Amino acid sequence: MAEFRLETAVRRPEAERNAILAAPGFGSNFSDHMVVIDWDRERGWHDHRITGYAPFTLDPASAVFHYAQEAFEGLKAYAHADGSLWRFRAEVNAARFQRSARRLALPELSTGDFLAGIDRLVEVDRDWVPRGAEQSLYLRPFMFAHSAFLAVKPSATVTYAVIASPSGAYFGGSGVQPVKIWFSREFSRAAPGGTGFAKCGGNYAASMVAQQEAEAAGCSQVAFLDAVERRYVEELGGMNLFAVTADGRVITPQLTDSILEGVTRSAVLRLAADTGLAVEERRLPQEELYQGIDDGSISEVFACGTAAIITPVASFADPDGVHVVAGGEPGATTLSLREQLTEIQYGLRPDPYGWMHRIV
Ligand SMILES: *Cc1c(COP(=O)(O)O)cnc(C)c1O
């Protein structure tokens, strides 16, 4: 694992930082520094550094602009009551980033470099970690290809970077706000053999028009069905889905190459099993979901991901109508899982899983 050179940036004035931290929003403000590591075929990963947050200068022919050869990650640093700063299962993000890179013909970054870069950045920008309830420093690692040629082939030069954004609730407001979800009929997010299991910008680009359709229908998120039979529930544009049955089972779509394996998803599966719920990872037909919601045998549905944590689903809608989940109110299992997860992340209960790692 390489050493990171520190190029100290001009730090923003404390008053400006405090104004941002008082109302951080999500993903629109950034800390003073960023991680940068370069890669090329001859030297591999080199020039590891923490540098001032600043624009990149790129050749207009850079591969990423034309062929979207890039991948990213998303995770958070949490402040505990004693002022210490922690990360949650970041080694799982590192492994997923390696899988994404392989799929996108990008070079793999070692887990050591991934973790060390994050730790150095959080340490240098520790004053940017907000301390309020459910606030965190959202970390966005990413890599992009920038060889300047228009031939379709893997880039010979790549840059990896991590930027950090002080963040509050993803859906705005405070506390737990149930969301309305739109099922897209026309659009797919990912298909077998495609890039759905990889965290890459192309998947998000493909989801945006469906997201617009959802918003036009008064919903805040879009859910996707499998691209082949258009029958099985897959996930949202950036979150995994769970249904909870009235008789205490928790169902989530089984992983395929068109579903992104969430770090939150696997944590929820573990917490649910350890809470005594029967966990089912299997194909979930849309008609089973709708029927269960309508007859009450499915009593709760929630979405989960790093940014939005665990968010109750109030309803599903499609061109044929609306299915309201248990009156649209968050359910007890959803709230309990959410509380267990956030209390572990914020150091308010013991972490028997070894998920948390102290940064500073
Ligand atoms: C990032 C992401 C998720 C959630 O993953 P977490 O690791 O829990 O944040 C779910 N679905 C998609 C498509 C994603 O990109």
Residues whose N, C-alpha, C, O or C-beta is under 5 A from the ligand:
A	BS01	LIG	G74 K199 L236 G237 G238 M239 N240 L260 E261 G262 V263 T264 R265 C304 G305 T306 A307
